[in-house]
Amino acid sequence: MIFGIGFPPIGFIIGPLVGAFLGELIGGHGRDQAIKAAWGLFVGFMAAIGIKVVAALILCWYYGTELIQWVMSTK
């Protein structure tokens, strides 16, 4: 994450990916295990972002429809 701070927004994706890979290598695991760990982190990170975006869109939709109904009812 420290690497990612200097290069947003790509750095927030690449930083943890590289960190997981290097952490596995430093931890004594092989290259294949490090790639699996980095790939798992990437997939989980992207899934979490997708879920947050969908949740934000749903909340915006509900807020927008309620706002429109409120504006129309006050006329």
Buried (B, 14 or more C-beta within 10 A) or exposed (E): EEBBEEEEEEBBBBBBBBBBBEBBBEEEEEEEBBBBBBEEBBEEBEEEEEEEEEEEEEEEEEEEEEEEEEEEEEE
